[in-house]
Amino acid sequence: IPYSKFKHEIARALERAGFVTRLERKGKRVKKVLDIGLLFRDKKPMVEGVFFFSRPSRRRYVPYREIKFPRRGGIVVISTPKGVLTGKEARKEKVGGELIAEIW
């Protein structure tokens, strides 16, 4: 996928949560890309679905106390002042932010 700092931070959060096995930045300057290797179990990808909360037209913010635990053992990705974190990490750090997506 085309590289951006924000996409790289989201991919790092997925890596910490165990959904990604490999994360590499390739290329130079304008042609930078992210190479992401998804984790598979029994020949099925760990990422079954994604739901995006925030859009450019509708941002959704949440305090840390209202961060919900997602369904089916997934994670919630949140953009906080401390960087892009999973819901579990944000609750531990006691920091809220913009809800980006739920991944299961």
N, C-alpha and C positions, 0 to 999 in steps of 0.2 A: 504494500500500500504506500502511497506517497507520504513522505516523512513530514511530521510537524512535532514540536515539543509536546503538545497536548496529547497527541496520539501515542507518543513514546511513553509518557507518564501513565496513560491508561493501560498500555501493554505491560508496563512494569508492575502495576497493581494486579493485573491478571496473572502475571508470573509469580508474584508473592502468594496469591491465592491458590496456585497449583493448576491453573487452566492452560498455561503456556509452558512449553518445554524449552524453546529456543527463541531468543530475541536478538536480532542484529540490525545495526544501521549500516546500510551500504550506499555507495555512491558519494559524489562530491557536489557541493553547492546546490545548484538547481535540480540536479537529478538524484537527490537523496531519496531512498526508499527504506521502509521497515520490512524486514523479513521475519515473520512470526511463525513459529512451529506450534500448532495446537497439540494438546495432550489427547491421546486416544486410549480407551479401555475396551477390550474385546472388539476391536475394529470399529468402535463407535466413538465419535468425538465427544469430549467432555462438555463442550459448549453445545447445549441442545436448543437454547433460545435466548433472545435478547429483547428487552423492552426498554425503549428510550423514554425517560421522563421529561427532560428539558429539551426545548427546541429554541431556535433563535426568537420565535414569536412568543414563546411561553416558557419562562424560566421557573424552575421549582426549587425553592430553598427549604431546608429543614434544619432545626436545631438538633444537637446530638441526642437529646432525650427522645426524640420522635423518629429516630432511624429504626426502621422495621427490619426484621430478619426475613430474608426472601424465602420463597418456596423451593422445595426440592433440593436443599443443600447448596443453593447458589449464593451469589454475592451481590451487593449493591456497590456501585462505584460513585464516589462523591468527590467533587472538586472543593477543597478546603484551603484556607490560608496556609496550611502546612503541606500543601501539594495534593495530588490525587491519591485518595486513600480508599480502601474497602470500607464497608459499613462497620465491620468489626474493629478495624484500626481506628476509625473516627470516634467510635464510642469509647475506646480505650484512651484515646488522646483527649476526649471530652471537647471535641470541636465539630461544629456543624458546617454546612456549606450547600453548594448546588448539587442536587441529585442529577447524575448523568444517566445511569442505566442500571438495570437489573439483569444479571446474567445467570442462567441456570443450565 
